[in-house]
Amino acid sequence: MSLRFCDCTGLTVLLTAARTAKAHGAELQLRAVPHVLARLLRLTHTHGAFTIE
């Protein structure tokens, strides 16, 4: 099943996970990002918080 919806709550979870990973010397990478999430990241200018492949 693919992601069909992501709101600010889902985005907050992803950003928190990225910050937590960075604090532990790791990096959160997003792969095969669905269109709906890519659009949300672009509109909120948060795509730079992740490595997107």
C-alpha positions in Angstrom: 0.0 0.0 0.0 1.3 3.4 -0.8 1.0 6.7 1.0 -2.1 8.6 -0.2 -2.3 11.4 2.4 0.1 13.2 4.7 -0.7 16.2 6.8 1.2 18.4 9.2 1.1 15.6 11.8 2.9 13.2 9.5 5.3 15.9 8.5 6.1 16.6 12.1 6.8 12.9 12.7 9.2 12.8 9.8 11.0 16.0 10.9 11.3 14.8 14.5 12.7 11.5 13.2 15.2 13.4 11.0 16.3 15.5 14.0 16.6 12.5 16.3 18.7 10.6 13.7 21.0 13.6 13.3 21.5 13.9 17.0 22.7 10.3 17.0 25.0 10.8 14.1 22.8 9.2 11.5 20.7 10.5 8.6 17.1 9.9 7.6 16.8 9.1 3.9 13.6 9.0 2.1 13.3 6.8 -0.9 10.5 6.3 -3.5 8.8 9.4 -2.2 5.1 9.4 -3.3 3.9 12.5 -5.1 1.7 13.6 -2.3 4.6 13.7 0.2 7.0 15.3 -2.3 4.4 18.0 -2.9 4.0 18.6 0.9 7.8 18.8 1.4 8.1 21.3 -1.5 5.2 23.5 -0.4 6.5 23.6 3.2 10.1 24.1 2.2 11.1 21.2 4.4 12.6 18.9 1.6 16.1 20.1 2.7 15.7 18.3 6.0 16.0 14.9 4.3 18.1 13.1 1.8 15.6 12.2 -0.9 16.5 9.4 -3.3 
